[in-house]
């Protein structure tokens, strides 16, 4: 039996974020390296149970190295996706694990076996994928989600409908999910009956959490922009590469004025780098995209934009928001590497006044726009208050007076916070050793002579070193009186 003629692509790991666990969904893509044939069966086994699907899906030779294919699938490369659609086979599997006792931190492996006939001979490939049960932090008033998720509406995605993404979000304890497919896959179906926005609404009704329609638009002079809170009854949205960054942001702002806004997606992606930082109406940028850590260049630019816009922030409250999103395309699941926590509609951060009622679409859009958000690489949560003001808010203080910070960290199950760093607007850093999860860590500092801001970075670690991740809060601003 030949093994090297068959290549199989599955997620690098499977993470389950809510107990009890019902079903485990695993997308499987099979391809042939050098011959034609067909897949005969695909199975997955875990926790003593097996799910098998028999099939006769055709395969034709791909003539690409497996590492090239995986990289293309992960980043949503259109050429790779077209090759897989034409030459490979896609088989989603769902393993029923109802009734199996699992605890937070439970670790195991899922074994995927694919059998095929290639060039007239039997071929088989077996892959073991790490599987981890790790519940999300449960902090009243905070909701986690992913603001950059692709589906089959994007030309570079294989057979993943909006409903499947929404189901994953619900089953894993998300508070919301934003579908942000590429504009060239949506076109004139944005607001039409049964179109893109209608499918988001239908998935929301079916799975009981906000499923919001966004769109990713290519900028004519470089970069991609996420358009948020667009008018859902409009016929279209601004087209790919139809506008430079200034005109595109103006088009987005006018689409559902005064609610719609634009976010720079993966601004330091080598292939689609954002080029025009002189624009004044950019609402935010992804400092974490398809990663567990922020890109240093993105953080540096973010600090620059926060300082440049400080006077405006103190007048209007508006600032450039830092976000974390997965930008998941094919094998990656929503929130796996990039997750945003929001705190909607609450100016008081004390737990006894926090609300945990139903989340609405409007509150999600508003919380992101106003910066009541935390950018997380791996679903951990960290936040702070400053003189009682929460993230995204402004406090007034006198020079030399005491600024009292209270910082909290809440790791996902089986993880821990190993370091907290507090940054001021001038780049100064204070490094702290975390205490127990959920217990406020106090820090006092003197108010400077000029207005500034403070934000925090939390470093988390897990069972495996490659799971090290960062959490970046948005700022609390300090208006210095006198």
Secondary structure in CASP SS format (residue, H / E / C, confidence):
PFRMAT SS
TARGET T0000
AUTHOR 0000-0000-0000
METHOD secondary structure of the structure
MODEL  1
X C 1.00
X E 1.00
X C 1.00
X C 1.00
X C 1.00
X E 1.00
X E 1.00
X E 1.00
X E 1.00
X C 1.00
X C 1.00
X C 1.00
X E 1.00
X E 1.00
X E 1.00
X E 1.00
X C 1.00
X C 1.00
X C 1.00
X C 1.00
X C 1.00
X C 1.00
X E 1.00
X E 1.00
X E 1.00
X E 1.00
X E 1.00
X E 1.00
X E 1.00
X E 1.00
X E 1.00
X E 1.00
X C 1.00
X C 1.00
X C 1.00
X C 1.00
X E 1.00
X E 1.00
X E 1.00
X E 1.00
X E 1.00
X E 1.00
X E 1.00
X E 1.00
X E 1.00
X E 1.00
X C 1.00
X C 1.00
X E 1.00
X E 1.00
X E 1.00
X E 1.00
X E 1.00
X E 1.00
X C 1.00
X C 1.00
X C 1.00
X E 1.00
X E 1.00
X C 1.00
X E 1.00
X C 1.00
X C 1.00
X C 1.00
X C 1.00
X H 1.00
X H 1.00
X H 1.00
X H 1.00
X H 1.00
X H 1.00
X H 1.00
X H 1.00
X H 1.00
X H 1.00
X C 1.00
X C 1.00
X H 1.00
X H 1.00
X H 1.00
X H 1.00
X H 1.00
X H 1.00
X H 1.00
X H 1.00
X H 1.00
X H 1.00
X C 1.00
X E 1.00
X E 1.00
X E 1.00
X E 1.00
X E 1.00
X E 1.00
X E 1.00
X E 1.00
X C 1.00
X C 1.00
X C 1.00
X C 1.00
X C 1.00
X C 1.00
X C 1.00
X C 1.00
X C 1.00
X C 1.00
X E 1.00
X E 1.00
X E 1.00
X E 1.00
X E 1.00
X E 1.00
X E 1.00
X E 1.00
X E 1.00
X E 1.00
X E 1.00
X E 1.00
X C 1.00
X C 1.00
X E 1.00
X E 1.00
X E 1.00
X E 1.00
X E 1.00
X E 1.00
X E 1.00
X E 1.00
X E 1.00
X E 1.00
X E 1.00
X E 1.00
X E 1.00
X C 1.00
X C 1.00
X C 1.00
X C 1.00
X C 1.00
X C 1.00
X C 1.00
X C 1.00
X C 1.00
X E 1.00
X E 1.00
X E 1.00
X E 1.00
X E 1.00
X E 1.00
X E 1.00
X C 1.00
X C 1.00
X C 1.00
X C 1.00
X C 1.00
X C 1.00
X C 1.00
X C 1.00
X C 1.00
X C 1.00
X C 1.00
X C 1.00
X H 1.00
X H 1.00
X H 1.00
X H 1.00
X H 1.00
X H 1.00
X H 1.00
X H 1.00
X H 1.00
X H 1.00
X C 1.00
X C 1.00
X C 1.00
X C 1.00
X E 1.00
X E 1.00
X E 1.00
X E 1.00
X E 1.00
X E 1.00
X E 1.00
X H 1.00
X H 1.00
X H 1.00
X H 1.00
X H 1.00
X H 1.00
X H 1.00
X C 1.00
X C 1.00
X C 1.00
X C 1.00
X C 1.00
X C 1.00
X H 1.00
X H 1.00
X H 1.00
X H 1.00
X H 1.00
X H 1.00
X H 1.00
X H 1.00
X H 1.00
X H 1.00
X H 1.00
X H 1.00
X C 1.00
X C 1.00
X E 1.00
X E 1.00
X E 1.00
X E 1.00
X E 1.00
X E 1.00
X E 1.00
X E 1.00
X E 1.00
X C 1.00
X C 1.00
X C 1.00
X C 1.00
X C 1.00
X E 1.00
X E 1.00
X E 1.00
X E 1.00
X E 1.00
X C 1.00
X C 1.00
X C 1.00
X C 1.00
X C 1.00
X C 1.00
X C 1.00
X C 1.00
X C 1.00
X C 1.00
X C 1.00
X C 1.00
X C 1.00
X C 1.00
X C 1.00
X C 1.00
X H 1.00
X H 1.00
X H 1.00
X H 1.00
X H 1.00
X H 1.00
X H 1.00
X H 1.00
X H 1.00
X H 1.00
X H 1.00
X C 1.00
X C 1.00
X C 1.00
X C 1.00
X C 1.00
X E 1.00
X E 1.00
X E 1.00
X E 1.00
X E 1.00
X C 1.00
X C 1.00
X C 1.00
X C 1.00
X C 1.00
X C 1.00
X C 1.00
X C 1.00
X C 1.00
X C 1.00
X C 1.00
X C 1.00
X C 1.00
X C 1.00
X C 1.00
X C 1.00
X C 1.00
X C 1.00
X E 1.00
X E 1.00
X E 1.00
X E 1.00
X E 1.00
X E 1.00
X C 1.00
X C 1.00
X C 1.00
X C 1.00
X C 1.00
X C 1.00
X H 1.00
X H 1.00
X H 1.00
X H 1.00
X H 1.00
X H 1.00
X H 1.00
X H 1.00
X H 1.00
X H 1.00
X H 1.00
X H 1.00
X H 1.00
X C 1.00
X H 1.00
X H 1.00
X H 1.00
X H 1.00
X H 1.00
X H 1.00
X H 1.00
X C 1.00
X C 1.00
X C 1.00
X C 1.00
X E 1.00
X E 1.00
X E 1.00
X E 1.00
X E 1.00
X C 1.00
X C 1.00
X E 1.00
X C 1.00
X C 1.00
X C 1.00
X C 1.00
X C 1.00
X C 1.00
X C 1.00
X C 1.00
X C 1.00
X C 1.00
X E 1.00
X E 1.00
X E 1.00
X E 1.00
X C 1.00
X C 1.00
X C 1.00
X C 1.00
X C 1.00
X C 1.00
X C 1.00
X C 1.00
X H 1.00
X H 1.00
X H 1.00
X C 1.00
X C 1.00
X C 1.00
X C 1.00
X C 1.00
X C 1.00
X C 1.00
X H 1.00
X H 1.00
X H 1.00
X H 1.00
X H 1.00
X H 1.00
X H 1.00
X H 1.00
X H 1.00
X C 1.00
X C 1.00
X C 1.00
X E 1.00
X E 1.00
X E 1.00
X E 1.00
X C 1.00
X C 1.00
X C 1.00
X C 1.00
X E 1.00
X E 1.00
X E 1.00
X E 1.00
X E 1.00
X E 1.00
X C 1.00
X C 1.00
X E 1.00
X C 1.00
X C 1.00
X C 1.00
X C 1.00
X E 1.00
X E 1.00
X E 1.00
X E 1.00
X E 1.00
X C 1.00
X C 1.00
X C 1.00
X E 1.00
X E 1.00
X E 1.00
X E 1.00
X E 1.00
X E 1.00
X E 1.00
X E 1.00
X E 1.00
X C 1.00
X C 1.00
X C 1.00
X C 1.00
X C 1.00
X E 1.00
X E 1.00
X E 1.00
X E 1.00
X E 1.00
X E 1.00
X E 1.00
X E 1.00
X E 1.00
X C 1.00
X C 1.00
X C 1.00
X C 1.00
X E 1.00
X E 1.00
X E 1.00
X E 1.00
X C 1.00
X C 1.00
X C 1.00
X C 1.00
X C 1.00
X C 1.00
X C 1.00
X C 1.00
X E 1.00
X E 1.00
X E 1.00
X E 1.00
X E 1.00
X E 1.00
X C 1.00
X C 1.00
X C 1.00
X C 1.00
X C 1.00
X E 1.00
X E 1.00
X E 1.00
X E 1.00
X E 1.00
X E 1.00
X E 1.00
X E 1.00
X E 1.00
X E 1.00
X C 1.00
X C 1.00
X C 1.00
X H 1.00
X H 1.00
X H 1.00
X C 1.00
X E 1.00
X E 1.00
X E 1.00
X E 1.00
X E 1.00
X C 1.00
X C 1.00
X E 1.00
X E 1.00
X E 1.00
X E 1.00
X E 1.00
X E 1.00
X C 1.00
END
